[in-house]
Amino acid sequence: MNGIDLNELDEAIAKTFGEVRTAVNAHNEKSLHMYSAALRALVELRREVTPN
């Protein structure tokens, strides 16, 4: 895929993981579901754009 900066994608994954951790610590179920879904999507995107 053209146009995806892997460094920026990795930063987004790291930031989203931090948000998941924050949601867990705050016992915020709504945020946990939202950020978990976002993290799964970002990880899947990373998998798709990673060269074999």
Secondary structure, 3 states (H helix, E strand, C coil): CCCCCHHHHHHHHHHHHHHHHHHHHCCCHHHHHHHHHHHHHHHHHHHHHCCC
